[in-house]
Each structure stands twice: as structure tokens, then as C-alpha cells.
């Protein structure tokens, strides 16, 4: 059925930057627009596949790149809002649409007629007078189709379609259950003594969260990672225990929101798909299209870090137990004690209490005088708020980004507050991607989950939230600076184990003296954070590297182990998930009852719903590049335009148009070295 003109997706948006008309979009608009978009692209692809003309770059590869415009318009909005505005109706619609889209993709990538044309262009790509970017695009399309199973026999293609459909359904259900479980597991407190130790603004936010749900007292809502921010400051040991247990048992304690059956089935189905495609396991399949190359290389890097990280952990444990004894507690340290006493040790060692610094990290000032300020100094960017564009939720803000020459470059959508309909964690995405083919400029969105303060009160951030803000803005810069002709190669369309690298580099500016001095000011008095406090804060950044590294390694190794299961391996029963976790961590030497993985399997959204399956190692792999590049910035004067311009031109602007390691070398002058990362994390002798 043709899409009616009243549907806001029927035609490209007439708003600046093709910004989505959120004030017109309703739930009932998505499915008709999706169906019409699928039908339109099917017709376009059918015309390509059945063309009587010999296959060329223009009539095959570029034609594919031009197809599906209506479908892209609806999905860019739908995917973003189904993560940030996921009420029951939106989740139900996602359960319908996601498997249908998976089937639609299979219909394109498993079409033997289409693949024959792509293969023909690929075979002669160096003889067609194509630009370097066009050759790269041909190679990317060819590899996408090969990895999708285009070369399989018809019966195996049918099996693959069934597997992809089931995987899509299960990942959508995992995300749905995890959101419900995370909301349900929030810790309700009714005794004022139970919130003792929380900063005043955090107490107010907890009271507001309780009030929003019609409850008396205080509600400690959960963030996605294992360690909850409140564990750093809550004085009541039993409350810390209850909060820790609420966080670490998500999805693994029975009931309607238990995720164990889903995740074990996902691991099986991914293993079966990998086998069908000729790989021993899903981890091998994923690594083959990353800079790592093989799952053995991934495990080699992770295992190399395990022993020194555990040694560091023991040193940290000694300090924590000493702090507990000084506090009058003679019993053994428990997992819910660790971060609380780690903060005490840090305060004693460096005379800095990071929790007490929150009044100096007010959200608006961090954004404008920190994140934006660093981007102006390094890249010449300026920002102006746009209040004329419709937004999809209260407190979402839009900024126009102006380039170094004053020309309009992009739109930045800032969605930083937590809400019950937003999935946990933090991420960057796009509503509109950059493309010279279409003449579009990027509309980038960054989502965080900073607790929303009561009306009229400022949002005060933790140091971790400040770091996360700078991190996600690093992804945004990757999108802003994209200078690609073809959408398939634009912006963050790079390997997963490279995409985190630019964002991790951007974290360095959070603590750069010139930037920190500009935003770290008391939200009431305007008093700057004293230089001696700054010095101690920066010195304290390396504390706790044993805990942090073991926690990250635990998650990365769990992800690998779930996806190193072959198709012929005995399935892991849902009731055996905890045993599987323990055995995997012991096998790699990172099992600690005091330091759980950053994500346990039951709430590991990255790997079972978020597209980082067999790829969570990317954060540590990318940190190798990040630490090395931070050294380059420091060696060359740090926060200066010459460095920013080079990093932008040689790397950020290139997207997937060049080999990512070549882009790194174009800036650094050589391929990456692990030395800087090992030094940063205290893993050198």
C-alpha cells in the first residue's frame, strides 16, 4: 500500500539538516513507513539484479548505495527512539520490526543474481578508473555479501535466514527484559539513615526518582555496569550489599525478566551461523573483519594483561583491608566494600574526595565550558543552541555546530538525562548521516544516563560521568568531521575495534589543565577548583587500575568465551550460566570474588543486544591506539590547532574510506605500540 502524504516519513524532512519532525511523528507512523520503505527498496534492488546491462560501478554498487532512502529515514528515527523512548508500545513494535528488517537484509544480501553483479564489478575494480574511495566501497559491498552468506547454496541460505530471524528476535527480547529488570531492581529506601554518605544532590535525585514512581523515601536506580555510583559513598554497609546484589543478579534470578535462556540460545544460534559461513565459532567470524584479524590475537592481548592486572589487584586489596581495619571492621573485605574503601584510600593517598568534587562538575558547565571549549581550541568549532527544532523528549537539546571557517557543519542532539524508557549506558548515534552523494550533513545524537535532579536544581556529575561525556563526544566528532561520498563508508563506519579509539582519545581533554580550569567551577560560588586539588585529582586517576583492568578483562573474556563455543559444543543450560562464567574467568586467571566483570552475562547488553557480540574487547584493543596517540598529542604540544587539524584530516574525516591502521600511522608516523597502554595501566614491571 502506498504511503499516505500525511505520514511524516513519506518525504524527506524540510527542516534544517533534514532534522526529523519529531512533533509530527507518532507511533502509528512507523510500521506503514517501514513497510513502504521495504517495498520500495525491494523494487530498487530487483531492478539492479535483473538489469540487462553489464554490471558497472554505477548501475550496481552506487545504485545499491542509492537505494532504500525511505527505509533509512524511518529506521534512523525508530532505532534511536526504541532505545531512548522505549515504552511498552515502542518495545512491542521493535519486536515486530527488527526481525522483519533482518529478513529484508537477508533478501538483499543472499540474492545470487545481485551477488553475481557485485562479484563481477569486484573482479575488475582496479581496471575501471575508480577513485580510491570507490574501490574501497566495492570491496566493502563484496565482503559484506560474502560474510552474509551470498556464496552459500540455496538450502544453506534458507537456514541462514532462519538463524538471522531468530537472533534478531532474541536480541530485541533481551533488551526489553533487561530494561524491565533494571527498572524493577531499583533499590527502595525509606530510612534516612540508609542514604547517609550520598552527596546532597544525589539524595535529592533519589527522592525525585521515588516520587516519580509514587513511592515515599528514596529510590536508587541502577546504571548498566556492575558497579553503581552510590557504592562509592554509601556508608551503610548493608545498603551497599543490597545495591550490589541488585545490580549483579539482574537477569539471573528467575521470573519474567530472566535473560539466561535468551543469552544461551543466542550463543548457540551465533555458533551455528558461524559454522554455516565456514568459521569455527562466532568469535572467529567477528574478528576476521576487525583490525584484530583473529580471535587468537584478541585472546593473546587479553591474556597478556591478566597476570599483571591481578598482581596490581592484590596490592590494592591490601590497602583496602587496611582502610577497613582503621574503620573498625575486622572481617574480610566484600565485593560491595571495594569501591567505598577504594575511595577512602584514594582520599587518604591523594587527599582528594572525588564524591565531594561534584559541585564543581555541573552538567551545563561541563558541556559548554569543557567539552565544547576543548573542541573549539583543538578544532575551531563553535556551538549555538537551536530552540526552533522539535525534540522527542523533555530536556533534549539541539546545538548547531559551526566549523573553523564559520560554516555550518552539523547538528548535535544532546540527550543526557536518565529516564525509565531509556536503556542503560551511554552511546552516540545519528539521525542523519553525512554523505556527499546525497548532500547531507550529520545530525548526531549522544545519550547518557545522568540522574535528573529535582526541578530547579543543577545536575552535578561524577568524575566518571564527566569522562563519559567527553568519551561520547569523541564519537560525535567522528560523525561531525566525516568527509565521505558514500554513506557506507562515512563517519563511524569503521571496524568495531577501531571505533572506540577516537572517543577514548577525546577523554584526555577532560583533565587537560587548560580545559579543566575552564569548566571545574563551583556551581554556586563560581570558585574554580583549586590547582592543588586539580593536581591531586589528576594524580589519583591511575589509582585502582588493578580493579578496573580486571573488571574490563572479565567482561571481555566472558564475551569471547560465550562466542568461542562451536556449533558442536554442548549447549549451556540456563541454570549453568553462573558456572560457565566462573569457569571461564578461572581459565583466564581473572576470577576474583571481589571484582566481578564490568558486565555479567545476565545484563551484558553490549554483547547480547547492543551489537558488540564477540567485540567487547574493542575497548581495550582501542585503548592501545588511544594511549599511543595520547603520547603523540602530548609530545607535540597537546591542545593546539595544528594537532587537531592533523588528527581530523588524516583520521577523523576518513571514516571507512581508508584502512584504519593506515589512518593511525598517517598521524602517529608509525603503526601502534602497546607500550603506552601497559604503562598507563601499570602493567609494566
N, C-alpha and C positions, 0 to 999 in steps of 0.2 A: 504494500500500500504506500503510495507517495506520501511524503511528509508534508503536513499542512504548513502553510506560511506562518501560522501563529506559533509554531514551535520555535523557541529561541535558537535552536541549533540548526534550523533549516538553511540559514545563510550565514556567512561569516559575520562576526560581530563588527558593528560600525563604530564601536568605542575606540578610543586611542589604544594603539598596540594590539588591537583585536581583543581587548580585555573582555572576559566573559561577562555577559549581562546577568549577574547574579540576582538582581532584583526581579528578573523575569523568569528565571529557571525554577521549575517546580519538579517534585518527584515524578509526576506523571509524564514529564517530557523526555526522560532518559530512555526508556525502553523503545518508544516509537522511533526516536532518533537513532538509537543503536541499530535497530532492525533495518531502517532505511540506509544507514551507513554501511552495514554489512552487504546489503543487496547491491548498493552502488559499487562497492569495491569488487564484489564478485563479478559484476558485469565488466568492470575495467580490466580485471585480471584475465577473464575469459577472452576478451578482445586481444590481449597481449599473447596469450597462449595459442590462439588459433590464427594469428596473423599470417597471411600468405607471404609476407615479405621476409627476406632473410633476416635473422636476428642481428641487431646492431645495439650499440650502447644506447642510442636514443629511443629506439622502439621497444627495448626490453628492460634494461636496467633503469634508465631515467624514467621510463613510463611507469615502472613499479614504484619508484620513489614518488611519483606524482599522484599515485592512486590513494584512495581512502581518506580524502580530506574531511568529509562529513564525519566519518567514523572517528578520526583523530580529534575533531572538535569536541565530540560528546565524551570520549573516553578520557581526555586530559582533564576535564572537569570532574567527571564521575569518579575516576580513580583517586583524585586528590580529596574530594569530599567524602568518599566512602572510607577514608582513613581519618579525616579530621571532623566530620559531622555524621558519624556512624550511629544514628538512632536505629531502632528496630526495623523500621521500614527500609532504610538505606541498606542495612545488612541483608535483609531478605532479598532486595533487588540485586545486591552483589552476588548472592548465592545463585541467582539466575544468570546474570550476565557473564560472570567470569568463565564458567565452563563453556558458554556459547562462544565467547571470544577465542578461547583456546581451540575449539573446533574450527572456527573460522580461520585462524592462523594455520592450522594443520591443512585445511583445504587449499591454501596457497602454497605452503612450503612442501607439501607432499604431492603436488601436481606434476606428474612426469613430463607432461608437454612443456610446462613452464620451465622446469629444471633443464630440459634439453636445450632450450634457447639460452638460458643463463650460462650453461656449460659451454655452449658454442662461443659466446662472447668472451668468456673467461679464457678459453684456449687461445684466442687471438688478441688478448687485451694489450699486449705490448706492440702490436703491429697496426693499431687503429688510430694512432695520433692522439691519444687521450692525454689529458693532463694527469699529473701525479695523483691528485685527489680523485679523479675519475677512475684511475686504475685501482686505487685503494677501495673505492666503492664497489667495483666489480668483484674484487677479491672478497670483500665483506659479504656481499649477497651470496656469492658462491659458497663460502664457508658456512653462512647461516643455514642455507638449504641442505648442505651435506650433513651438518650437525643435527639438523631437524629430521633427517632420515629420508631425504629425497631419493637417495640411491637404493633404497630397500625394495624388495619385491612387494607386490601388491598385498599379499597376505600379511606381511610384516608391517606394512604401512597401516593396515587396518588395526593391528594390535597396538601400534604406537598411538593411534588416535584414541583408542580406549584408555590407554595409560595416561595420556595427557589430560583427558577429560576428568579422570578420577583424581589425578594430582591437583588439578585446578580446584575441584570441588572440596577436597580435603584442606588445602591451604586456606581457602576462604572460611571454612568452618573453624579451623584452628584460630584464626584471627578473631572471629566472632566470639568463640568461647573464652579466649584469653581476655578480651576486653570485659566481658561479663564477670569473669572470675576476679580480675583486678579490681573492678568496682566493688564486688561483693566482699573482698578480703580486706578492705579498708578497716583500720583499727579504730573502734569507737571507744572513747574515754569519757568518763563522767566525773572523775575526781580531779580537782585542780592540781593536786599534788602529783598526778600522773604525767602532767606535761611540764613539770619542773625541769629547767635546763634549756628548753626550747627558746630561741630568740622571740622577743615580743611580737614581731611581725608574723613569725611562723605560728605562734599561738593564735593570733587573730585570724590568720588564713585557715587554720584548723577549725576554729569556731564557725567561720563563714561556711566552710565545707559541710559541717554538721547541720547548720541551719538550712542550707540548700536542700538537704535530704529530709528536713523535718525532724531533726534529732536535737536533743539537748547536749550540751558539752562540746566535745571536740572530736574531729574525725581526721585521722592521719591517713590520707590517700596514698596509694602506692605508685612509685615510679617503676619503669620497666626493669632496670638492672636489679641484681640481687640486693646490693647494699642501699638502704634507704637513707636519705639525707638526715632524717631525725635521729638515726643511730649515732651520729657524731656528737650529739649534745644531750640527749635524754638521760637524766640522772637515775631514774628508777630502773633498776636492773631487770625487774620482771616485765616492765613495759617494753624494754629493749628486746627481751626474749620473745614476747608475743608478736612484736612487729617483725622481727627477723623471721620467725616461723611462718607468719602470714605471707611474707614475701617469698620464702624459699619452698613453700609447698604448693604454690599456685599450679593448678592443672594436674596435681598428682595426689589428691586426697579424696577421690571419688565424687559422685554427684554429676549433675547435668553438664558441668563445665570442665570435667576432667578431659585432658588433652592427650593422655598417654596412648589410647587406642589410635588416635589420629596420627600421632608422630611416628609410631612404629609402622603403621601402614604406609605412611609417606616414604619412610626409609626403604621399605620393600619395593614399592612401586618405582621409585627412582632407580633402584638397583636393577630392576627388570628392564627399565627403559635403557639404561646404560648398556646392559648386555645385548639388547636388540641392536644397539648402534655400534657394537663392536668394542666396548670398553669393559675392563674387568669390574669396575664399580663406578658409582656416580662421582666420587671424588676425582677419579682419573679423568672422567668425561669433562668435568668443570675445569680442572687445572690445565687441560690441553689448550684451552682458549684464553688463558691468562698469561701474564708475564712469567709466572712461576714455571709453567710448562708441564710439570708432573706433580702428582700428589707426593711422590717420594721427596721432591725438592721442598715441598711445603713442610712435611714432617721433619725433614732434616733441619730446617730453620727453627721449628718449634722445639724439637728435642734438644737442640744445641743450647737453648736458653733455659731449659728446665732445671738442671742441676745447680747452676749458679743462682738462679732465682730462689730455689728452695734454701740454699745457704743463707742468702740475704734474709729470707723469711725467719729463719731461726734466730738471727741476730735481733730482728725486730721483736720477736716473741719474748726474748729475754728482757728487753726494755719495757715491754708492756706488762709483763708479770711483776717487774719491779715497781711499776707505777701502781698496780693493783694492791700490792702489799703496803705501799705507802698510803693507800686509801683505806687500809684496814681490812682488805679482803685477802684471806689466805688460801681460798680454794683455787682450783685451776681456772685459767682463762677459758672463756667460752666464746663461740663464734660471735655472739651478739655483744660481747665486751670489746672486741678487737678495735673497731673504728673509734669507739668512745675513748678508749685509753690511748689509741694512736694519736688522737687529737691532743690529749693531755701531755703525751711525750713530746709531740711537736711544739706545744706551747712552752714546755719546760726547756727544751733544747734551743729553740729559736726565739723564745719569749714572744710568740705570736699566736693568738687565738683566732683561727680563721672564721669561726662562727660569729665572733664579736665584730668582725670586719664588714658584715652585711650592710650596715648603714652607709658604708662608703661605696656600695655597688648597687645603686638604684638603677632599675632597668632602663628607663628612658635615657639616663646619662650614659650608661654603658653603651647603648645603641648609638646615640648621636655623637657623643664626645669620645667614645672609644672605638667602636667598630667602624663607623663612618669616617671618623677622623683618621684612623690608620689608612683606610682606603684612599682618602684624599692625599695624604702625604706620599704614599707609595705609588699610586696610580693616577692621581689627579682627578679623582671622581668627586662629584658633589651630589647632594640629595635634596629633594624637595617633596614634602608630603602632598599627596593628591587626595583631596577630600571630595572630589567630584565623581569619583568612580564607585559603583556599588560593591559592597563587600558581602561575604557569605555568613559572617558571624560578628557579634559584638566584639570590640577590641582588636579586630583585624585592621591593620593599617597598610596603606599603599604609598610607596615613595617612587618618584621618578628619578632615575639615575642619569646624571649628565657626565659625558666623557671629558677627557682632559682638554679638548678643544671647545667645550661648551655645548656640543651637540648632544641631543637626546640619545641615550644608549639602550635603556631597558626600564622595566618596571620591577620593583621589588615589593613583594607581598609579605608582610611580617605578621605571623600568627604565633605568638609566643606563650599564651596562657593555656593552662590545662583546662580541660572540660571533660565531662563524663562520656562524651561521644567521640573523644579523640583517642586514638591508640597511643600507647606509651612510647617514650623515646623522643628522638629529635631527628628531623630529616629535611632535605631540600628536594624540591620537585619543580616542575614547570607547568604553567597553564598554556603557554605558547613558547615554542622553541625558536631559536634563531635559525634563519635559512636565507641565503641569497637566492635560492631557487624560487622561493615564494615572496621574498622581500619582507620577511617578518623579523621583528626584533623580540628578544626574550622577555617573557613575563615569568619571573622566578618567584617561588614561594618557599619560605623557611618556616617550619613548625617546631616549636619547643613545647615543653610542659612545665613552665614556671607556675607555681601555685598562685592563683589570683588573689590579691589582697582584698579586704573589705572595701566597700565604696569609700572613696576619698582618701585612702591610704596608699602610699607608694609601694611598688613591688621591689623588694630588696632581694638581691641574688646571692647565692653562694659562689665561692670561687670556682666550683665545678660547673655551675650554670653559666658563669661568665666565659669560661673556657669553651663550653659547648656552643655558646652564641658565636664566638669567633670562629670555631670549627665549621659550623654550618654555613656561616657567611663565606668561608673559603670555597665551599661548593657553589654558593651563589656567584662568586666571582668567576668560577669556571664556566658558568652559564652566561653571565653578562658579556664576557670577553670572547665568546665563541665567534669565529670568523670563517664559517664553513658554508659552502654552497649547498650541500646535501644534508637534510635532517638526520640521516642515519649515521653521520659522522660528526655531528655538531656537539659542542659543549661537553657534557659528562658521558658521552657515548664512547667510553674507553673501557679497558678491562677493569673488572671489579677490584683487582688487587693493585690497581693504579689510581682509581678514582678517589680513594681516601687520602692520597698523598697531598694534593694541593690544599685540601681542607686542614690537614694536620700542620702543614707549613704555616697557615694563617693563624694558628693558635699562638705562635711565638709573639705576635704583636700585642696580645692581651697583657703581657708582663714587660713589654719593652718600656723603658723608663719614660720616654717622651710621650707615649700613648697613655700609660698608666697614670701619669701625673695629670693628664688632661681630663680623665673621667673619674678617678678614685677620689671623690669629694663627698663629705658627709651630706646626706640628703636634707638635713635641717639647717646646719650652720654654714655649709659650703666649705668647711675646713678641709684642706687636702690631706690625704693620708701621709703621715709624717715619713720623711725619707728613711729614717732608721727602721720604721715598720715595713716600708717597701723592701728594703734590703733584706730584712729577716723573712718576709713573705717569699721573696724570690729564692732565698737560700733554702727555705723549707720545701720547695717544690719537689726536690729529689727524695724527701723522706717518704717512706712507705713504698718504695719501688719493688721490694720483695712481695708484698701483699698484692700490689697492682699487677705485677707481671705474672704471678702465679694464678691470680683470678682470670686474667686475659688468656693465658695459656690453657687453663682449664676449659674455658668456653670454646676456644679454637680447636682444641683437641677433641672435645666431645663432638663438635660439628664434623670433624674429619672422621671420627670413628663411626658415627652413625652412617656416614656416606661411603665408608670403605667396606661396608657389608656388601658382599656379592649377591647376585641373584640366587645362587645355590646355598647361601648361608641359612641356617635355621632361623626362622623369624623370632624376633624378641617379643615375648608376650607382654602386654601392657603392665602386668604386675611385676615384671622383671626389669622395668626401666631403671629404677634406683640401683639395682645390682649391676646392670650394664654400665651405668655412669661410674660407679665405684671401681669396677674392674678396668675400665678404660683409663681412668686417672692414675690408678696404681701402675698400670702397664707403662705409662709415660713418666712416672716419677713425680707427679704433681698432685697427688692425693693428700689433702690436709683437712681434717675435721674442722679446723678453724678458719679456713679460707675456701669457701665454696666458689665454684665457677661464677664468672660475672653473670652468666645466664645458665640456669639449669634447663634440662630438656623440656619440662612441662611449660615453661614460659619463654622458650628460646624463639622469639618471634622472628629474629633475623633469618634463622635457618629453616623454620617450618612455615613461615608465612611471608617473610619480607624480601625474598629474592637473593639472600646471601647463603643459600644452601651450598655446603662444602666451600664456602667463601669467607667465613668469618675470620679466617687467618689474615684476610686482607688488611685489617687494621695494623697488625704487627708487621706484615710484609711491607705495607706502605710506609710504616714508620722508619724502616731502613732508609728509604728515599728521603723522607721528611728530615730525619736527623742529619743526613749528609747535606741536604740543601740548606738547612738552617745554618750549618757551618759556613756554607758559601756566602749566604747573606751577611753573616757576622764578619767574615774575613774581608768583605768588600764594602763595609761601611753601614750595613744594616738597613735602616728605614730611609732609603734615598730613592729618588725617582729613577735614576739610572738602573738600579737593581729591579725595581718594579716593572719598568718598561721591558727589560730583557726577559724577566720571568713571564710577563704577559705575552710578548711577541713570540717567543720561542716555544712556550709550553701551554699556557692557559688558553690562548686563542686557537690552538691547533686541534683540540678535540681528538677525534679519531682519524684525522686526515694523515697523520704520520705515525710511525712506530713510537709508542710512548717512551721506551728507553732511549731512543734516538732524541726525542724531545728533551728528556732529562739531561743527556750528555751535551746537548746544544747549549744548555745553561751552565751546567757544572763543569764542562770541559772534559769529562770522563764518565765512564759508567759508575753506578753506585757502589759504595763500600759499606760494610756492616760496622765498621769501627766506631762511627759516631753513635749509632744506636746502642751498642754494647756499653760504651762509656756513659751515655745518658742514663741507662737503666742500671748502672752499677754492676754490670755482668762481666767486667774485665777483672783480672787478678791484680 
